[in-house]
Amino acid sequence: MGDNGVTLAGEIHYHVNRDSKEALPGVYKVGGYYMTGDFQNVASITNATDSGNAMGWVLADQMLYREKPGSGRGLWGFGALVFSFTNDVNPMTWYFNAGLVCEGLFQSRPRDTTGLAIASGWFGDEANVARNLQGLPERDCEAGIELNHKFVLERGISIQADIQYIIRPAATGELDDALAIGARVSVTF
C-alpha cells in the first residue's frame, strides 16, 4: 500500500532429515526481493533518487551434533550471505554472519542455549561517493563478535546474557572498537 510501489519477495527452502530422529536435520534457503518505487541514490548529495531496490540471500541452518537419537540437545551451525543487486540505493552491499548454537551445553541445564557468532557488512563504493564529496571519511566494513547464554528458568521465562565486541564501529576506523554487555528478560504467556 502507499504511493511508492510494491515489494515482491520469494524464498525457496530445502530441508534435510526434517523428521528424522537419528540423522541431523538442516534447512537451506535461497531468496530475494525486488521493491518497485523510488529510493535515494547513495552517491548523491542532492537527494536524487533511482527506481527499484533488490537484494538476495543464501541461508543455512544445520545440526552438527545430536546428544542422542530424538534429542533436541546438540550443536547447530548457521550462516547467511546477503547481497545487493542495486548498489546505487543500498549503502551496505554485502553482509554475512556465521555461528554456532549449543542447546544443553551444561548437563544440569538441558534447555539453556549458548551461542557464538560473527557478523560483518561491507559498504559499497557508491555509498562513499557522496561521503567523499562532503569531506567525510569513507566507510569500508564493520564487524561484530557475540557470545550469549540463555537461561531458561521456567516455562515461558528466560534471561539471556550477552556480550558483543564491535570491530570498526561506523566502518570508518575513526572510532575505537567497542565492548557491549547486555541482558534480556523474556516472559511468554
N, CA and C atoms as an extended XYZ file, in Angstrom:
567
Properties=species:S:1:pos:R:3:atomname:S:1:resname:S:1:resid:I:1 pbc="F F F"
N         0.836       -1.185        0.000 N   MET     1
C         0.000        0.000        0.000 CA  MET     1
C         0.876        1.241        0.000 C   MET     1
N         0.319        2.329       -0.423 N   GLY     2
C         1.075        3.573       -0.460 CA  GLY     2
C         1.377        3.973       -1.878 C   GLY     2
N         2.192        5.004       -2.035 N   ASP     3
C         2.458        5.547       -3.357 CA  ASP     3
C         3.894        5.310       -3.811 C   ASP     3
N         4.604        4.361       -3.194 N   ASN     4
C         5.977        4.109       -3.600 CA  ASN     4
C         6.192        2.672       -4.052 C   ASN     4
N         5.236        2.116       -4.761 N   GLY     5
C         5.423        0.809       -5.365 CA  GLY     5
C         5.064       -0.356       -4.472 C   GLY     5
N         5.539       -1.524       -4.874 N   VAL     6
C         5.238       -2.771       -4.162 CA  VAL     6
C         6.537       -3.541       -3.921 C   VAL     6
N         6.481       -4.498       -3.009 N   THR     7
C         7.613       -5.375       -2.738 CA  THR     7
C         7.257       -6.773       -3.209 C   THR     7
N         8.130       -7.342       -4.013 N   LEU     8
C         7.977       -8.715       -4.486 CA  LEU     8
C         9.105       -9.527       -3.865 C   LEU     8
N         8.762      -10.553       -3.089 N   ALA     9
C         9.777      -11.336       -2.393 CA  ALA     9
C         9.494      -12.818       -2.564 C   ALA     9
N        10.553      -13.604       -2.519 N   GLY    10
C        10.395      -15.048       -2.598 CA  GLY    10
C        11.568      -15.751       -1.962 C   GLY    10
N        11.305      -16.990       -1.542 N   GLU    11
C        12.352      -17.770       -0.902 CA  GLU    11
C        12.062      -19.249       -1.140 C   GLU    11
N        13.100      -20.000       -1.425 N   ILE    12
C        12.997      -21.446       -1.615 CA  ILE    12
C        13.735      -22.126       -0.464 C   ILE    12
N        13.082      -23.111        0.155 N   HIS    13
C        13.676      -23.852        1.271 CA  HIS    13
C        13.960      -25.278        0.827 C   HIS    13
N        15.066      -25.812        1.299 N   TYR    14
C        15.376      -27.226        1.106 CA  TYR    14
C        15.687      -27.809        2.477 C   TYR    14
N        14.855      -28.738        2.936 N   HIS    15
C        15.020      -29.359        4.255 CA  HIS    15
C        15.684      -30.717        4.094 C   HIS    15
N        16.627      -31.007        4.987 N   VAL    16
C        17.246      -32.329        5.021 CA  VAL    16
C        16.939      -32.968        6.368 C   VAL    16
N        16.591      -34.222        6.333 N   ASN    17
C        16.345      -35.015        7.549 CA  ASN    17
C        15.359      -34.340        8.501 C   ASN    17
N        14.324      -33.734        7.950 N   ARG    18
C        13.375      -32.939        8.744 CA  ARG    18
C        12.740      -33.739        9.880 C   ARG    18
N        12.281      -34.925        9.612 N   ASP    19
C        11.558      -35.704       10.619 CA  ASP    19
C        12.385      -36.858       11.193 C   ASP    19
N        13.653      -36.876       10.917 N   SER    20
C        14.492      -37.982       11.370 CA  SER    20
C        14.844      -37.835       12.851 C   SER    20
N        14.785      -38.936       13.577 N   LYS    21
C        15.206      -38.962       14.974 CA  LYS    21
C        16.693      -39.282       15.085 C   LYS    21
N        17.271      -39.810       14.014 N   GLU    22
C        18.667      -40.249       14.037 CA  GLU    22
C        19.582      -39.290       13.271 C   GLU    22
N        19.207      -38.969       12.023 N   ALA    23
C        20.061      -38.125       11.183 CA  ALA    23
C        19.950      -36.665       11.621 C   ALA    23
N        20.913      -35.859       11.228 N   LEU    24
C        20.971      -34.463       11.635 CA  LEU    24
C        20.154      -33.585       10.684 C   LEU    24
N        19.156      -32.851       11.213 N   PRO    25
C        18.311      -32.014       10.363 CA  PRO    25
C        19.008      -30.712        9.969 C   PRO    25
N        18.521      -30.140        8.886 N   GLY    26
C        19.022      -28.847        8.442 CA  GLY    26
C        18.054      -28.223        7.458 C   GLY    26
N        18.224      -26.934        7.238 N   VAL    27
C        17.415      -26.232        6.237 CA  VAL    27
C        18.314      -25.233        5.513 C   VAL    27
N        18.136      -25.169        4.200 N   TYR    28
C        18.926      -24.291        3.340 CA  TYR    28
C        17.951      -23.435        2.541 C   TYR    28
N        18.256      -22.139        2.418 N   LYS    29
C        17.316      -21.211        1.787 CA  LYS    29
C        18.052      -20.309        0.802 C   LYS    29
N        17.351      -19.994       -0.275 N   VAL    30
C        17.804      -19.014       -1.250 CA  VAL    30
C        16.618      -18.097       -1.494 C   VAL    30
N        16.849      -16.798       -1.448 N   GLY    31
C        15.731      -15.889       -1.633 CA  GLY    31
C        16.173      -14.514       -2.098 C   GLY    31
N        15.182      -13.672       -2.247 N   GLY    32
C        15.456      -12.303       -2.660 CA  GLY    32
C        14.190      -11.486       -2.697 C   GLY    32
N        14.382      -10.196       -2.927 N   TYR    33
C        13.236       -9.303       -3.082 CA  TYR    33
C        13.554       -8.228       -4.100 C   TYR    33
N        12.504       -7.686       -4.672 N   TYR    34
C        12.604       -6.510       -5.531 CA  TYR    34
C        11.516       -5.548       -5.106 C   TYR    34
N        11.905       -4.321       -4.866 N   MET    35
C        10.946       -3.280       -4.484 CA  MET    35
C        10.870       -2.274       -5.622 C   MET    35
N         9.665       -2.076       -6.121 N   THR    36
C         9.485       -1.023       -7.121 CA  THR    36
C         9.435        0.299       -6.351 C   THR    36
N         9.426        1.382       -7.027 N   GLY    37
C         9.375        2.662       -6.344 CA  GLY    37
C        10.699        3.394       -6.446 C   GLY    37
N        10.763        4.537       -5.795 N   ASP    38
C        11.939        5.393       -5.843 CA  ASP    38
C        12.675        5.357       -4.510 C   ASP    38
N        14.017        5.318       -4.601 N   PHE    39
C        14.870        5.250       -3.423 CA  PHE    39
C        16.012        6.235       -3.586 C   PHE    39
N        16.481        6.787       -2.473 N   GLN    40
C        17.562        7.758       -2.530 CA  GLN    40
C        18.825        7.115       -3.081 C   GLN    40
N        19.457        7.780       -4.013 N   ASN    41
C        20.720        7.340       -4.575 CA  ASN    41
C        21.812        7.641       -3.553 C   ASN    41
N        22.523        6.611       -3.094 N   VAL    42
C        23.502        6.789       -2.015 CA  VAL    42
C        24.731        7.582       -2.458 C   VAL    42
N        24.943        7.759       -3.757 N   ALA    43
C        26.075        8.534       -4.244 CA  ALA    43
C        25.738       10.012       -4.392 C   ALA    43
N        24.487       10.380       -4.194 N   SER    44
C        24.031       11.744       -4.433 CA  SER    44
C        24.052       12.583       -3.155 C   SER    44
N        24.433       13.849       -3.297 N   ILE    45
C        24.309       14.791       -2.175 CA  ILE    45
C        23.137       15.740       -2.397 C   ILE    45
N        22.382       15.498       -3.480 N   THR    46
C        21.230       16.362       -3.788 CA  THR    46
C        19.910       15.631       -3.602 C   THR    46
N        19.928       14.496       -2.905 N   ASN    47
C        18.729       13.687       -2.683 CA  ASN    47
C        18.122       13.148       -3.972 C   ASN    47
N        18.956       12.897       -4.975 N   ALA    48
C        18.478       12.275       -6.213 CA  ALA    48
C        17.988       10.866       -5.895 C   ALA    48
N        17.055       10.386       -6.714 N   THR    49
C        16.504        9.049       -6.493 CA  THR    49
C        16.713        8.172       -7.716 C   THR    49
N        16.654        6.863       -7.484 N   ASP    50
C        16.682        5.856       -8.539 CA  ASP    50
C        15.486        4.952       -8.337 C   ASP    50
N        15.070        4.305       -9.404 N   SER    51
C        13.937        3.383       -9.321 CA  SER    51
C        14.418        1.971       -9.014 C   SER    51
N        13.735        1.340       -8.072 N   GLY    52
C        13.980       -0.066       -7.774 CA  GLY    52
C        15.046       -0.308       -6.724 C   GLY    52
N        14.855       -1.418       -6.010 N   ASN    53
C        15.789       -1.841       -4.973 CA  ASN    53
C        15.687       -3.364       -4.902 C   ASN    53
N        16.827       -4.053       -4.949 N   ALA    54
C        16.797       -5.519       -4.937 CA  ALA    54
C        17.958       -6.079       -4.140 C   ALA    54
N        17.663       -7.134       -3.390 N   MET    55
C        18.683       -7.847       -2.631 CA  MET    55
C        18.400       -9.343       -2.706 C   MET    55
N        19.423      -10.142       -2.455 N   GLY    56
C        19.273      -11.590       -2.426 CA  GLY    56
C        20.001      -12.163       -1.229 C   GLY    56
N        19.729      -13.432       -0.918 N   TRP    57
C        20.367      -14.064        0.227 CA  TRP    57
C        20.456      -15.573        0.064 C   TRP    57
N        21.407      -16.136        0.789 N   VAL    58
C        21.585      -17.571        0.923 CA  VAL    58
C        21.748      -17.820        2.422 C   VAL    58
N        20.930      -18.721        2.989 N   LEU    59
C        20.943      -19.009        4.418 CA  LEU    59
C        21.080      -20.508        4.647 C   LEU    59
N        21.701      -20.875        5.760 N   ALA    60
C        21.823      -22.292        6.109 CA  ALA    60
C        21.750      -22.456        7.618 C   ALA    60
N        21.010      -23.471        8.071 N   ASP    61
C        20.965      -23.918        9.461 CA  ASP    61
C        21.131      -25.426        9.436 C   ASP    61
N        22.134      -25.933       10.109 N   GLN    62
C        22.406      -27.362       10.067 CA  GLN    62
C        22.803      -27.860       11.452 C   GLN    62
N        22.115      -28.914       11.916 N   MET    63
C        22.534      -29.540       13.166 CA  MET    63
C        23.825      -30.303       12.892 C   MET    63
N        24.836      -30.093       13.738 N   LEU    64
C        26.144      -30.695       13.546 CA  LEU    64
C        26.394      -31.866       14.490 C   LEU    64
N        25.711      -31.854       15.625 N   TYR    65
C        25.892      -32.904       16.622 CA  TYR    65
C        24.597      -33.037       17.413 C   TYR    65
N        24.182      -34.288       17.674 N   ARG    66
C        22.994      -34.556       18.487 CA  ARG    66
C        23.412      -35.468       19.625 C   ARG    66
N        22.999      -35.101       20.836 N   GLU    67
C        23.403      -35.863       22.015 CA  GLU    67
C        22.995      -37.334       21.938 C   GLU    67
N        21.740      -37.570       21.540 N   LYS    68
C        21.249      -38.941       21.371 CA  LYS    68
C        20.071      -38.903       20.401 C   LYS    68
N        19.691      -40.017       19.797 N   PRO    69
C        18.595      -40.027       18.827 CA  PRO    69
C        17.318      -39.408       19.412 C   PRO    69
N        16.717      -38.513       18.640 N   GLY    70
C        15.467      -37.869       19.036 CA  GLY    70
C        15.633      -36.681       19.954 C   GLY    70
N        16.827      -36.420       20.415 N   SER    71
C        17.072      -35.322       21.350 CA  SER    71
C        17.191      -33.989       20.623 C   SER    71
N        16.723      -32.930       21.271 N   GLY    72
C        16.918      -31.580       20.754 CA  GLY    72
C        18.243      -30.999       21.196 C   GLY    72
N        18.878      -31.641       22.168 N   ARG    73
C        20.162      -31.163       22.659 CA  ARG    73
C        21.249      -31.472       21.648 C   ARG    73
N        22.075      -30.452       21.397 N   GLY    74
C        23.163      -30.659       20.453 CA  GLY    74
C        23.710      -29.329       19.966 C   GLY    74
N        24.441      -29.395       18.875 N   LEU    75
C        25.125      -28.235       18.317 CA  LEU    75
C        24.607      -27.956       16.911 C   LEU    75
N        24.257      -26.706       16.665 N   TRP    76
C        23.801      -26.238       15.358 CA  TRP    76
C        24.809      -25.238       14.804 C   TRP    76
N        24.984      -25.250       13.498 N   GLY    77
C        25.752      -24.226       12.804 CA  GLY    77
C        24.815      -23.436       11.912 C   GLY    77
N        25.088      -22.149       11.740 N   PHE    78
C        24.260      -21.333       10.859 CA  PHE    78
C        25.136      -20.345       10.097 C   PHE    78
N        24.624      -19.885        8.994 N   GLY    79
C        25.329      -18.880        8.212 CA  GLY    79
C        24.388      -18.201        7.247 C   GLY    79
N        24.736      -16.980        6.874 N   ALA    80
C        23.939      -16.219        5.921 CA  ALA    80
C        24.855      -15.322        5.099 C   ALA    80
N        24.514      -15.161        3.849 N   LEU    81
C        25.167      -14.213        2.962 CA  LEU    81
C        24.061      -13.407        2.298 C   LEU    81
N        24.107      -12.098        2.471 N   VAL    82
C        23.105      -11.196        1.898 CA  VAL    82
C        23.844      -10.235        0.976 C   VAL    82
N        23.297      -10.004       -0.207 N   PHE    83
C        23.986       -9.163       -1.186 CA  PHE    83
C        22.995       -8.292       -1.931 C   PHE    83
N        23.481       -7.133       -2.354 N   SER    84
C        22.660       -6.155       -3.056 CA  SER    84
C        22.810       -6.315       -4.564 C   SER    84
N        21.695       -6.191       -5.268 N   PHE    85
C        21.717       -6.126       -6.731 CA  PHE    85
C        21.671       -4.683       -7.212 C   PHE    85
N        21.358       -3.754       -6.299 N   THR    86
C        21.195       -2.345       -6.651 CA  THR    86
C        22.057       -1.503       -5.709 C   THR    86
N        23.357       -1.490       -5.969 N   ASN    87
C        24.298       -0.811       -5.084 CA  ASN    87
C        24.139        0.701       -5.062 C   ASN    87
N        23.421        1.242       -6.031 N   ASP    88
C        23.220        2.693       -6.040 CA  ASP    88
C        22.193        3.149       -5.001 C   ASP    88
N        21.418        2.240       -4.425 N   VAL    89
C        20.449        2.621       -3.388 CA  VAL    89
C        20.676        1.882       -2.063 C   VAL    89
N        21.589        0.934       -2.032 N   ASN    90
C        21.898        0.202       -0.795 CA  ASN    90
C        23.317        0.550       -0.355 C   ASN    90
N        23.470        1.259        0.764 N   PRO    91
C        24.819        1.622        1.183 CA  PRO    91
C        25.677        0.405        1.553 C   PRO    91
N        25.082       -0.602        2.183 N   MET    92
C        25.819       -1.812        2.540 CA  MET    92
C        25.510       -2.862        1.478 C   MET    92
N        26.541       -3.256        0.720 N   THR    93
C        26.305       -4.111       -0.440 CA  THR    93
C        26.500       -5.596       -0.168 C   THR    93
N        27.237       -5.940        0.891 N   TRP    94
C        27.453       -7.334        1.277 CA  TRP    94
C        27.336       -7.447        2.785 C   TRP    94
N        26.797       -8.574        3.242 N   TYR    95
C        26.681       -8.830        4.668 CA  TYR    95
C        26.754      -10.339        4.866 C   TYR    95
N        27.453      -10.776        5.903 N   PHE    96
C        27.442      -12.196        6.213 CA  PHE    96
C        27.409      -12.388        7.723 C   PHE    96
N        26.918      -13.542        8.141 N   ASN    97
C        27.048      -13.953        9.532 CA  ASN    97
C        27.226      -15.461        9.564 C   ASN    97
N        27.843      -15.924       10.640 N   ALA    98
C        28.049      -17.354       10.836 CA  ALA    98
C        28.212      -17.599       12.327 C   ALA    98
N        27.813      -18.787       12.757 N   GLY    99
C        27.963      -19.067       14.174 CA  GLY    99
C        27.530      -20.455       14.564 C   GLY    99
N        27.571      -20.664       15.863 N   LEU   100
C        27.204      -21.935       16.459 CA  LEU   100
C        26.246      -21.685       17.616 C   LEU   100
N        25.275      -22.580       17.792 N   VAL   101
C        24.357      -22.538       18.928 CA  VAL   101
C        24.310      -23.932       19.521 C   VAL   101
N        24.533      -23.997       20.819 N   CYS   102
C        24.510      -25.284       21.514 CA  CYS   102
C        23.343      -25.290       22.496 C   CYS   102
N        22.476      -26.275       22.377 N   GLU   103
C        21.392      -26.448       23.340 CA  GLU   103
C        21.814      -27.507       24.344 C   GLU   103
N        21.714      -27.165       25.637 N   GLY   104
C        22.061      -28.114       26.682 CA  GLY   104
C        23.550      -28.298       26.867 C   GLY   104
N        24.316      -27.221       26.759 N   LEU   105
C        25.765      -27.300       26.922 CA  LEU   105
C        26.137      -27.866       28.298 C   LEU   105
N        25.376      -27.458       29.317 N   PHE   106
C        25.628      -27.938       30.671 CA  PHE   106
C        24.599      -29.009       31.019 C   PHE   106
N        25.062      -30.126       31.515 N   GLN   107
C        24.195      -31.261       31.805 CA  GLN   107
C        23.053      -30.880       32.751 C   GLN   107
N        23.334      -30.007       33.716 N   SER   108
C        22.323      -29.619       34.706 CA  SER   108
C        21.312      -28.617       34.154 C   SER   108
N        21.556      -28.067       32.931 N   ARG   109
C        20.656      -27.073       32.340 CA  ARG   109
C        20.351      -27.476       30.898 C   ARG   109
N        19.541      -28.511       30.712 N   PRO   110
C        19.339      -29.081       29.375 CA  PRO   110
C        18.595      -28.183       28.391 C   PRO   110
N        17.837      -27.204       28.872 N   ARG   111
C        17.073      -26.345       27.949 CA  ARG   111
C        17.772      -25.021       27.639 C   ARG   111
N        18.863      -24.719       28.327 N   ASP   112
C        19.612      -23.487       28.053 CA  ASP   112
C        20.270      -23.561       26.678 C   ASP   112
N        20.523      -22.393       26.087 N   THR   113
C        21.250      -22.334       24.821 CA  THR   113
C        22.423      -21.372       24.960 C   THR   113
N        23.505      -21.721       24.279 N   THR   114
C        24.712      -20.905       24.255 CA  THR   114
C        25.056      -20.641       22.802 C   THR   114
N        25.338      -19.380       22.480 N   GLY   115
C        25.629      -19.043       21.095 CA  GLY   115
C        26.905      -18.239       20.938 C   GLY   115
N        27.581      -18.452       19.818 N   LEU   116
C        28.768      -17.697       19.437 CA  LEU   116
C        28.623      -17.380       17.958 C   LEU   116
N        28.779      -16.100       17.609 N   ALA   117
C        28.568      -15.719       16.210 CA  ALA   117
C        29.475      -14.557       15.822 C   ALA   117
N        29.679      -14.431       14.528 N   ILE   118
C        30.363      -13.285       13.955 CA  ILE   118
C        29.506      -12.776       12.807 C   ILE   118
N        29.479      -11.462       12.655 N   ALA   119
C        28.741      -10.840       11.558 CA  ALA   119
C        29.578       -9.692       11.010 C   ALA   119
N        29.484       -9.456        9.713 N   SER   120
C        30.219       -8.358        9.106 CA  SER   120
C        29.464       -7.839        7.891 C   SER   120
N        29.592       -6.549        7.661 N   GLY   121
C        28.975       -5.929        6.492 CA  GLY   121
C        29.960       -4.997        5.814 C   GLY   121
N        29.852       -4.898        4.483 N   TRP   122
C        30.739       -4.064        3.688 CA  TRP   122
C        29.931       -2.993        2.968 C   TRP   122
N        30.432       -1.770        3.027 N   PHE   123
C        29.812       -0.656        2.327 CA  PHE   123
C        30.352       -0.597        0.909 C   PHE   123
N        29.483       -0.249       -0.026 N   GLY   124
C        29.861       -0.198       -1.428 CA  GLY   124
C        30.531        1.107       -1.817 C   GLY   124
N        31.199        1.077       -2.980 N   ASP   125
C        31.865        2.271       -3.494 CA  ASP   125
C        30.892        3.408       -3.734 C   ASP   125
N        29.687        3.087       -4.179 N   GLU   126
C        28.698        4.127       -4.470 CA  GLU   126
C        28.361        4.939       -3.224 C   GLU   126
N        28.292        4.287       -2.078 N   ALA   127
C        27.967        4.989       -0.834 CA  ALA   127
C        29.072        5.957       -0.429 C   ALA   127
N        30.285        5.692       -0.856 N   ASN   128
C        31.400        6.565       -0.491 CA  ASN   128
C        31.554        7.768       -1.412 C   ASN   128
N        30.908        7.758       -2.563 N   VAL   129
C        30.984        8.902       -3.472 CA  VAL   129
C        30.464       10.155       -2.777 C   VAL   129
N        29.261       10.074       -2.200 N   ALA   130
C        28.673       11.238       -1.525 CA  ALA   130
C        29.493       11.612       -0.290 C   ALA   130
N        30.004       10.629        0.424 N   ARG   131
C        30.818       10.931        1.617 CA  ARG   131
C        32.087       11.686        1.218 C   ARG   131
N        32.724       11.281        0.118 N   ASN   132
C        33.912       11.989       -0.366 CA  ASN   132
C        33.586       13.426       -0.751 C   ASN   132
N        32.456       13.636       -1.425 N   LEU   133
C        32.051       14.987       -1.821 CA  LEU   133
C        31.786       15.886       -0.615 C   LEU   133
N        31.394       15.299        0.498 N   GLN   134
C        31.115       16.066        1.714 CA  GLN   134
C        32.324       16.138        2.647 C   GLN   134
N        33.445       15.552        2.245 N   GLY   135
C        34.645       15.572        3.080 CA  GLY   135
C        34.585       14.615        4.256 C   GLY   135
N        33.711       13.630        4.184 N   LEU   136
C        33.582       12.644        5.257 CA  LEU   136
C        34.469       11.438        4.963 C   LEU   136
N        34.934       10.735        5.992 N   PRO   137
C        35.766        9.557        5.747 CA  PRO   137
C        34.967        8.436        5.083 C   PRO   137
N        35.646        7.663        4.266 N   GLU   138
C        34.990        6.535        3.605 CA  GLU   138
C        34.636        5.456        4.619 C   GLU   138
N        33.586        4.709        4.296 N   ARG   139
C        33.206        3.538        5.078 CA  ARG   139
C        33.612        2.302        4.303 C   ARG   139
N        34.183        1.331        5.026 N   ASP   140
C        34.519        0.074        4.350 CA  ASP   140
C        33.765       -1.085        4.989 C   ASP   140
N        34.165       -1.553        6.163 N   CYS   141
C        33.454       -2.674        6.767 CA  CYS   141
C        33.363       -2.502        8.282 C   CYS   141
N        32.397       -3.194        8.841 N   GLU   142
C        32.152       -3.214       10.276 CA  GLU   142
C        31.856       -4.662       10.642 C   GLU   142
N        32.271       -5.094       11.825 N   ALA   143
C        32.043       -6.482       12.232 CA  ALA   143
C        31.726       -6.546       13.716 C   ALA   143
N        31.113       -7.643       14.094 N   GLY   144
C        30.814       -7.866       15.497 CA  GLY   144
C        30.948       -9.339       15.833 C   GLY   144
N        31.417       -9.596       17.038 N   ILE   145
C        31.512      -10.957       17.561 CA  ILE   145
C        30.637      -10.994       18.805 C   ILE   145
N        29.794      -12.016       18.911 N   GLU   146
C        28.839      -12.094       20.017 CA  GLU   146
C        28.891      -13.449       20.694 C   GLU   146
N        28.826      -13.419       22.025 N   LEU   147
C        28.695      -14.619       22.839 CA  LEU   147
C        27.497      -14.409       23.748 C   LEU   147
N        26.579      -15.376       23.772 N   ASN   148
C        25.409      -15.234       24.640 CA  ASN   148
C        25.048      -16.571       25.262 C   ASN   148
N        24.286      -16.473       26.344 N   HIS   149
C        23.775      -17.676       27.002 CA  HIS   149
C        22.376      -17.365       27.510 C   HIS   149
N        21.417      -18.207       27.112 N   LYS   150
C        20.033      -18.029       27.560 CA  LYS   150
C        19.719      -19.054       28.640 C   LYS   150
N        19.381      -18.540       29.821 N   PHE   151
C        18.978      -19.372       30.955 CA  PHE   151
C        17.465      -19.530       30.909 C   PHE   151
N        16.976      -20.728       30.700 N   VAL   152
C        15.546      -20.994       30.709 CA  VAL   152
C        15.173      -21.310       32.154 C   VAL   152
N        14.386      -20.409       32.780 N   LEU   153
C        14.071      -20.543       34.197 CA  LEU   153
C        12.850      -21.416       34.432 C   LEU   153
N        11.768      -21.081       33.840 N   GLU   154
C        10.507      -21.820       33.942 CA  GLU   154
C         9.875      -21.792       32.563 C   GLU   154
N         8.771      -22.467       32.418 N   ARG   155
C         8.074      -22.447       31.130 CA  ARG   155
C         7.711      -21.000       30.776 C   ARG   155
N         8.280      -20.511       29.678 N   GLY   156
C         7.960      -19.172       29.197 CA  GLY   156
C         8.778      -18.053       29.815 C   GLY   156
N         9.718      -18.349       30.701 N   ILE   157
C        10.531      -17.306       31.325 CA  ILE   157
C        12.006      -17.627       31.086 C   ILE   157
N        12.742      -16.636       30.549 N   SER   158
C        14.169      -16.838       30.319 CA  SER   158
C        14.914      -15.519       30.484 C   SER   158
N        16.204      -15.637       30.786 N   ILE   159
C        17.111      -14.493       30.859 CA  ILE   159
C        18.294      -14.813       29.962 C   ILE   159
N        18.617      -13.886       29.062 N   GLN   160
C        19.733      -14.095       28.151 CA  GLN   160
C        20.803      -13.042       28.405 C   GLN   160
N        21.993      -13.495       28.808 N   ALA   161
C        23.150      -12.619       28.975 CA  ALA   161
C        23.894      -12.562       27.643 C   ALA   161
N        24.477      -11.398       27.343 N   ASP   162
C        25.056      -11.193       26.023 CA  ASP   162
C        26.279      -10.298       26.142 C   ASP   162
N        27.326      -10.644       25.421 N   ILE   163
C        28.494       -9.781       25.319 CA  ILE   163
C        28.872       -9.689       23.844 C   ILE   163
N        29.132       -8.466       23.373 N   GLN   164
C        29.482       -8.241       21.976 CA  GLN   164
C        30.746       -7.401       21.896 C   GLN   164
N        31.577       -7.722       20.915 N   TYR   165
C        32.751       -6.913       20.611 CA  TYR   165
C        32.561       -6.390       19.198 C   TYR   165
N        32.486       -5.063       19.051 N   ILE   166
C        32.224       -4.443       17.747 CA  ILE   166
C        33.546       -3.927       17.183 C   ILE   166
N        33.886       -4.388       15.994 N   ILE   167
C        35.133       -4.033       15.321 CA  ILE   167
C        34.826       -2.979       14.260 C   ILE   167
N        35.527       -1.861       14.317 N   ARG   168
C        35.350       -0.731       13.383 CA  ARG   168
C        33.922       -0.182       13.421 C   ARG   168
N        33.438        0.266       14.588 N   PRO   169
C        32.093        0.857       14.638 CA  PRO   169
C        31.969        1.991       13.624 C   PRO   169
N        30.846        2.054       12.954 N   ALA   170
C        30.557        3.038       11.901 CA  ALA   170
C        31.395        2.827       10.644 C   ALA   170
N        32.259        1.809       10.645 N   ALA   171
C        33.013        1.378        9.460 CA  ALA   171
C        33.987        2.410        8.911 C   ALA   171
N        34.384        3.391        9.718 N   THR   172
C        35.304        4.417        9.227 CA  THR   172
C        36.702        4.290        9.796 C   THR   172
N        36.869        3.575       10.883 N   GLY   173
C        38.160        3.491       11.542 CA  GLY   173
C        38.423        4.647       12.483 C   GLY   173
N        37.492        5.594       12.562 N   GLU   174
C        37.672        6.748       13.445 CA  GLU   174
C        37.285        6.462       14.890 C   GLU   174
N        36.452        5.448       15.104 N   LEU   175
C        36.019        5.097       16.450 CA  LEU   175
C        36.764        3.862       16.920 C   LEU   175
N        37.060        3.832       18.220 N   ASP   176
C        37.695        2.648       18.795 CA  ASP   176
C        36.720        1.478       18.778 C   ASP   176
N        37.271        0.281       18.730 N   ASP   177
C        36.441       -0.903       18.872 CA  ASP   177
C        35.677       -0.804       20.184 C   ASP   177
N        34.519       -1.441       20.253 N   ALA   178
C        33.646       -1.273       21.415 CA  ALA   178
C        33.248       -2.620       21.997 C   ALA   178
N        33.005       -2.612       23.292 N   LEU   179
C        32.517       -3.777       24.008 CA  LEU   179
C        31.136       -3.433       24.550 C   LEU   179
N        30.161       -4.286       24.277 N   ALA   180
C        28.793       -4.068       24.759 CA  ALA   180
C        28.363       -5.289       25.564 C   ALA   180
N        27.801       -5.033       26.727 N   ILE   181
C        27.317       -6.097       27.599 CA  ILE   181
C        25.848       -5.833       27.869 C   ILE   181
N        25.030       -6.854       27.776 N   GLY   182
C        23.602       -6.647       27.983 CA  GLY   182
C        22.909       -7.907       28.468 C   GLY   182
N        21.633       -7.759       28.703 N   ALA   183
C        20.805       -8.885       29.116 CA  ALA   183
C        19.384       -8.635       28.646 C   ALA   183
N        18.654       -9.721       28.445 N   ARG   184
C        17.259       -9.638       28.016 CA  ARG   184
C        16.436      -10.611       28.843 C   ARG   184
N        15.321      -10.145       29.329 N   VAL   185
C        14.382      -10.991       30.059 CA  VAL   185
C        13.178      -11.210       29.170 C   VAL   185
N        12.778      -12.469       28.986 N   SER   186
C        11.616      -12.803       28.155 CA  SER   186
C        10.563      -13.524       28.995 C   SER   186
N         9.336      -13.068       28.858 N   VAL   187
C         8.201      -13.725       29.501 CA  VAL   187
C         7.186      -13.988       28.405 C   VAL   187
N         6.877      -15.261       28.173 N   THR   188
C         5.923      -15.654       27.133 CA  THR   188
C         4.705      -16.288       27.791 C   THR   188
N         3.538      -15.777       27.436 N   PHE   189
C         2.286      -16.300       28.014 CA  PHE   189
C         1.675      -17.301       27.067 C   PHE   189
